[in-house]
């Protein structure tokens, strides 16, 4: 006969119900089995009592008949939490934060449903819901009648000083002064820095957006991994979050086609960089001349740069993880670990940067010992997302199309391929695991290297046979 008891929080509110039975195992020893019922429909009175006992009797019957799995009555939330705790030690900080965020939303949809009862239809309905869902993000815009006053306050405080303090980027301040939309949190930081009232200077604007395809896939991957865990512990036999069940179901706004800079735009960008302080432009030079990833630029330190032998070694990443701050970590794969040649032009830039870096270091006893190349004038590593803001400003000045830092990498790889560098060499320089990755993504962007007509004419011309 099962025993029922209420579980309460510190305030005395009932949060769930415990059910316990006593059985004898195969060796004749007395064992206790227990489970939890969360009252998913928030029932009260007689209906609550009836539903609780119905659940308890069904659960007890399964155990006594031998058809029992420890988690057979567990909800999705319980199984997801167990998976998270079990796998946490093998997760990166960024993956763990992403998993927690996804599970929170998944719990809103079917967190109290029994995991074993989840079928393909339930999972499909979740993604149909996401297809139609619009999330809201808060933005801020400087009031038109406050633009001149705000601009004077910012200049009086010091534009460079504000950017070097690390909590806000100069491009963000630049766009705020122009009256463009910025994140509400950034507006709050600016107002606190300048001792201003947010409501006096900024209008709060709520923007509604649909999820992009990649955001939808984030939920799909986490959900599929949880199902695979449930299969591994023999709780279920089928992964209903696999592509076989979700083909054509997941929508989302598709990312725009990969855009790359033309040769003219590339040259224009490099020309604009020449007109700016090397301390600000060095990370952009590194990306445009070496094609390294944003997190790799942020991870570069002086110990990785051999100016004498003209070699830059890619050995680590730096990235921002919500809740953890700026994290210094190992490269994602062994193929990302590589040594790159420093060309004459980049060598000149690095020497000029090193001269200014050493001057700042000597003049400031509190100068950071991080050794980070992408840093502020105190030597502290800069937030990785600042790179896109910095690049955006230079692209605008150079009259180039707006592309992200990663699109600069696309541009660099395309430029190498289009200039005849063998794909296997480009693949190694880019840190790709195989040449297939390089071929799949980039070769169709280098249409100008399709010289098949010239090659065929040359090989099979009549003169070749004489």
C-alpha positions in Angstrom: 0.0 0.0 0.0 1.5 3.3 -1.0 2.1 6.2 1.4 1.4 9.7 0.2 2.8 12.9 1.7 3.0 16.6 0.7 6.3 18.3 0.0 6.3 22.0 1.0 8.7 24.9 0.5 10.0 27.3 3.2 6.8 29.3 3.1 4.6 26.3 3.7 3.2 26.0 0.2 2.7 22.6 -1.3 5.0 22.2 -4.3 4.6 18.5 -5.0 3.6 15.1 -3.5 5.8 12.2 -2.6 4.7 8.6 -3.0 6.5 5.7 -1.4 6.0 1.9 -1.3 7.8 -1.0 0.4 8.7 -4.0 -1.6 11.0 -7.0 -1.4 13.8 -7.5 -3.9 15.0 -10.8 -5.5 17.1 -11.5 -2.5 14.2 -11.0 0.0 15.4 -7.7 1.3 13.0 -4.9 2.0 13.4 -1.9 -0.3 11.7 1.4 -0.5 10.7 2.9 -3.8 9.6 6.5 -4.1 8.5 9.0 -6.8 7.1 12.5 -7.1 3.9 13.9 -8.5 3.8 17.6 -9.4 0.0 18.1 -9.8 0.5 19.4 -13.4 -3.1 20.6 -13.7 -3.2 22.4 -10.3 -6.1 20.4 -9.1 -7.7 21.0 -5.6 -10.0 19.1 -3.2 -11.5 15.8 -4.2 -10.2 16.0 -7.8 -6.6 16.5 -6.5 -7.0 13.5 -4.1 -8.5 11.3 -6.9 -5.8 12.2 -9.4 -3.0 11.7 -6.9 -4.2 8.2 -5.9 -4.8 7.2 -9.5 -1.2 8.1 -10.4 0.1 6.4 -7.3 -1.8 3.2 -7.9 -0.7 3.0 -11.5 2.9 3.6 -10.5 2.8 1.0 -7.8 1.3 -1.5 -10.2 4.1 -1.0 -12.6 6.7 -1.6 -10.0 5.1 -4.7 -8.5 4.6 -6.2 -12.0 8.3 -5.7 -12.7 7.6 -3.2 -15.6 9.5 -0.4 -14.0 12.2 2.1 -14.9 13.4 4.4 -12.2 12.4 7.4 -14.3 9.3 5.9 -15.9 7.1 8.5 -14.2 9.6 11.4 -14.5 8.6 14.6 -16.2 10.6 16.1 -19.1 11.9 18.7 -16.6 13.2 16.1 -14.3 15.0 14.1 -17.1 16.4 17.3 -18.6 17.8 18.3 -15.2 19.4 14.9 -14.7 21.0 15.1 -18.1 22.3 18.6 -17.4 23.8 17.5 -14.1 25.3 14.3 -15.6 26.9 16.0 -18.5 27.8 19.4 -17.0 31.5 18.4 -16.3 32.0 17.7 -20.0 30.3 21.0 -21.3 32.0 24.3 -22.1 30.7 27.3 -20.2 29.0 28.6 -23.4 27.3 25.3 -24.2 26.1 25.0 -20.6 24.5 28.4 -20.6 22.9 27.7 -24.0 21.5 24.4 -22.6 20.0 26.1 -19.5 18.4 28.8 -21.7 16.9 26.1 -24.0 15.7 23.9 -21.3 13.9 26.8 -19.6 11.8 27.4 -22.7 11.3 23.7 -23.3 10.0 23.4 -19.8 7.4 26.1 -20.4 6.0 24.0 -23.2 6.1 20.4 -21.8 8.1 20.5 -18.6 5.4 18.7 -16.6 4.6 16.0 -19.1 5.9 12.5 -18.5 9.0 12.1 -20.7 8.0 8.6 -21.8 4.7 10.0 -23.1 6.4 12.5 -25.4 5.9 11.5 -29.1 6.8 13.0 -32.5 3.6 15.0 -32.5 4.5 16.8 -29.2 7.9 17.8 -30.4 6.6 19.0 -33.8 4.0 21.1 -32.0 6.8 22.8 -30.0 8.6 23.9 -33.2 5.4 25.0 -34.9 4.9 27.2 -31.8 8.4 28.5 -32.2 7.8 29.3 -35.9 5.0 31.6 -34.9 6.5 33.0 -31.7 7.8 36.6 -31.6 10.2 37.5 -28.9 10.6 41.1 -27.7 13.9 42.8 -27.3 14.4 46.2 -25.7 16.2 49.0 -27.6 16.8 52.7 -26.8 17.1 55.7 -29.1 18.4 59.1 -28.1 15.7 61.8 -28.1 16.1 64.3 -31.0 16.0 67.3 -28.7 18.8 65.9 -26.6 21.3 64.9 -29.3 23.4 68.1 -29.2 23.4 68.1 -25.4 24.3 64.4 -25.2 27.1 64.8 -27.8 28.7 67.6 -25.8 28.4 65.6 -22.5 30.1 62.6 -24.2 32.9 64.8 -25.6 33.4 66.5 -22.3 33.7 63.1 -20.6 36.0 61.8 -23.3 35.0 59.5 -26.2 38.3 57.5 -26.0 38.1 57.4 -22.2 34.6 56.0 -22.3 35.5 53.3 -24.8 38.7 52.3 -22.9 36.8 51.7 -19.7 35.6 48.4 -21.1 31.9 48.5 -20.2 30.8 50.2 -23.4 32.4 50.3 -26.9 33.2 53.4 -28.8 31.1 52.3 -31.8 28.1 51.9 -29.4 28.6 55.5 -28.2 29.1 56.6 -31.8 25.7 55.1 -32.8 24.0 56.5 -29.7 25.2 60.0 -30.6 23.9 59.6 -34.1 20.4 58.7 -32.7 20.6 55.1 -34.0 19.0 52.2 -32.0 21.2 50.7 -29.4 20.6 48.0 -26.7 18.7 49.3 -23.7 21.3 47.9 -21.4 24.0 50.0 -23.3 21.9 53.1 -22.9 21.6 52.4 -19.1 25.4 52.1 -18.9 26.0 55.3 -20.8 23.5 57.2 -18.6 25.1 55.9 -15.4 28.6 56.8 -16.8 27.5 60.4 -17.6 25.3 60.7 -14.5 22.1 61.2 -16.6 18.5 60.1 -16.1 17.7 57.4 -18.7 14.1 58.6 -19.3 15.2 62.2 -19.9 17.6 61.3 -22.7 16.4 58.0 -24.3 13.2 56.7 -25.6 12.6 53.0 -24.9 11.6 51.0 -27.9 10.4 47.4 -27.9 11.2 45.5 -31.1 9.4 42.2 -31.9 11.4 39.5 -33.9 10.9 36.0 -35.1 13.5 33.4 -34.4 16.1 32.8 -37.0 16.7 29.4 -38.4 19.9 28.9 -36.4 18.2 29.8 -33.2 15.5 27.2 -33.9 18.3 24.6 -34.5 19.8 25.4 -31.2 16.6 24.1 -29.5 16.5 21.1 -31.8 20.1 20.1 -31.0 19.6 20.4 -27.2 16.3 18.5 -27.3 17.8 15.8 -29.5 20.8 15.4 -27.1 18.4 14.9 -24.2 16.5 12.3 -26.1 19.7 10.5 -26.9 20.5 10.5 -23.2 17.1 9.0 -22.4 17.8 6.3 -25.0 21.2 5.6 -23.4 19.6 4.9 -20.0 16.8 2.8 -21.7 14.0 5.2 -20.7 12.8 5.5 -24.3 13.7 3.8 -27.6 13.2 6.6 -30.2 14.6 10.1 -30.6 11.6 12.1 -31.7 13.8 15.2 -31.9 15.9 13.8 -34.7 15.9 15.2 -38.2 13.8 12.2 -39.5 10.8 13.5 -37.5 11.4 17.2 -37.9 12.2 17.5 -41.6 10.2 20.4 -43.0 8.8 21.4 -39.6 11.5 23.8 -38.3 11.1 27.2 -39.9 12.7 30.4 -38.7 14.0 33.3 -40.7 16.8 32.1 -42.8 20.2 33.8 -42.5 21.1 35.9 -45.4 23.4 34.4 -48.0 27.1 34.6 -47.2 28.3 38.0 -48.4 31.9 38.7 -49.1 33.8 41.9 -49.8 34.8 42.4 -53.4 38.5 43.1 -54.2 37.7 46.8 -54.5 35.9 46.9 -51.1 38.8 44.9 -49.5 41.3 47.5 -50.8 39.0 50.4 -49.7 38.7 48.9 -46.1 42.5 48.6 -45.9 42.9 52.2 -47.1 40.5 53.5 -44.3 42.4 51.5 -41.7 45.5 53.4 -42.6 43.9 56.7 -41.4 43.1 55.4 -37.9 45.1 54.7 -34.8 47.0 51.3 -35.0 45.9 50.5 -31.5 42.3 50.4 -32.7 42.9 48.8 -36.1 45.3 46.0 -35.3 42.5 43.3 -34.7 40.9 44.2 -38.1 44.3 43.9 -39.8 44.8 40.5 -38.3 41.4 39.4 -39.6 41.8 40.8 -43.1 45.3 39.5 -43.6 45.1 36.2 -41.8 41.4 35.3 -41.9 41.4 34.2 -38.2 38.2 33.8 -36.3 36.9 36.5 -33.9 37.5 34.4 -30.8 41.0 33.6 -32.1 41.8 37.3 -32.6 40.6 37.9 -29.0 42.7 35.0 -27.8 46.0 36.2 -29.3 48.7 37.2 -26.8 52.2 38.4 -27.3 53.6 35.0 -26.5 52.0 33.8 -29.7 53.7 36.3 -31.9 57.3 35.6 -33.2 58.2 38.8 -35.0 61.7 37.6 -35.7 60.7 34.5 -37.5 57.4 36.1 -38.7 55.1 33.5 -37.3 51.7 33.9 -35.5 50.6 30.8 -33.6 46.9 30.3 -33.0 46.6 28.6 -29.6 43.5 29.7 -27.8 40.2 31.5 -27.9 38.6 34.3 -25.8 34.9 34.7 -25.8 32.2 36.2 -23.6 29.9 33.7 -21.8 26.8 35.1 -20.1 27.2 34.6 -16.4 31.0 33.9 -16.6 32.3 37.0 -18.4 35.3 36.9 -20.7 36.6 33.3 -20.8 40.0 32.2 -22.0 39.8 28.7 -23.3 41.4 26.1 -25.6 40.7 25.9 -29.3 37.6 23.9 -30.4 39.5 21.3 -32.5 43.1 20.3 -33.0 42.8 21.6 -36.6 42.3 25.1 -35.3 45.8 25.0 -33.8 48.0 26.4 -36.6 50.9 28.7 -37.4 50.5 31.5 -39.9 53.0 33.6 -41.8 53.3 37.3 -41.2 53.5 39.2 -44.5 55.5 42.4 -44.9 52.5 44.7 -44.6 51.2 43.0 -41.4 54.7 42.9 -39.9 54.9 46.7 -40.2 51.5 47.0 -38.5 52.5 44.7 -35.6 55.8 46.6 -35.1 53.9 49.9 -34.9 51.3 48.4 -32.5 54.0 46.9 -30.3 55.8 50.3 -30.0 52.6 52.0 -28.8 51.7 49.0 -26.5 55.1 49.1 -24.8 54.8 52.9 -24.4 51.5 52.5 -22.6 52.8 49.7 -20.5 55.8 51.6 -19.3 53.7 54.7 -18.4 51.2 52.8 -16.3 52.1 50.7 -13.3 48.6 49.2 -13.2 48.8 48.0 -16.8 47.3 44.5 -17.2 49.6 41.5 -17.5 47.1 39.6 -19.7 49.3 40.1 -22.8 46.1 40.3 -24.9 46.5 41.9 -28.4 42.9 43.0 -28.6 42.9 45.1 -25.5 42.1 48.6 -24.2 44.8 51.1 -23.2 45.0 49.6 -19.8 46.0 46.2 -21.4 42.7 44.5 -20.3 41.1 42.1 -22.9 38.2 43.8 -24.7 34.8 42.2 -25.1 34.7 40.0 -28.2 31.5 41.5 -29.5 33.1 45.0 -29.7 35.0 43.8 -32.8 31.9 43.7 -34.9 31.1 47.3 -33.7 34.6 48.5 -34.6 34.5 46.8 -38.0 31.0 48.2 -38.8 32.3 51.8 -38.3 35.3 51.2 -40.6 33.2 49.5 -43.3 30.8 52.5 -43.2 33.7 54.9 -43.8 35.1 52.8 -46.6 31.6 52.7 -48.3 31.7 48.9 -48.2 28.7 46.6 -47.7 28.0 45.8 -44.0 29.5 42.4 -43.1 30.3 40.8 -39.8 33.8 39.8 -38.6 33.1 36.2 -39.6 32.2 37.5 -43.1 35.7 39.0 -43.3 37.0 35.5 -42.8 34.7 34.4 -45.7 36.1 37.2 -47.8 39.7 36.3 -46.9 39.3 32.6 -47.9 37.4 33.5 -51.1 40.2 36.0 -52.0 42.9 33.3 -51.5 41.0 30.7 -53.6 40.2 33.3 -56.3 43.9 34.1 -56.6 44.8 30.5 -57.3 46.1 29.3 -53.9 45.4 25.5 -53.7 42.3 24.6 -51.6 44.3 22.2 -49.4 46.6 25.1 -48.5 43.7 27.4 -47.8 42.0 24.8 -45.7 45.0 24.3 -43.5 45.5 28.1 -43.1 41.8 28.5 -42.2 42.0 25.8 -39.6 39.4 23.6 -41.3 39.3 19.9 -40.4 39.0 18.8 -44.0 39.2 20.4 -47.5 35.6 19.3 -48.0 34.5 22.0 -45.6 36.4 24.6 -47.6 35.1 23.3 -50.9 31.5 23.1 -49.7 31.3 26.6 -48.4 33.6 28.7 -50.5 34.3 27.6 -54.0 31.0 28.7 -55.5 31.8 32.2 -54.2 35.0 32.4 -56.3 33.3 32.3 -59.7 36.0 34.4 -61.2 38.5 31.4 -61.1 36.3 29.3 -63.5 38.9 29.3 -66.3 37.9 25.9 -67.6 37.5 27.3 -71.2 41.0 28.6 -71.3 42.4 25.4 -69.7 40.6 23.1 -72.2 41.6 25.2 -75.1 45.2 25.1 -74.0 45.3 21.4 -73.3 43.4 20.2 -76.4 44.5 22.8 -78.9 45.9 21.6 -82.2 49.3 23.0 -81.4 49.5 20.6 -78.5 49.5 17.6 -80.8 52.1 19.0 -83.3 
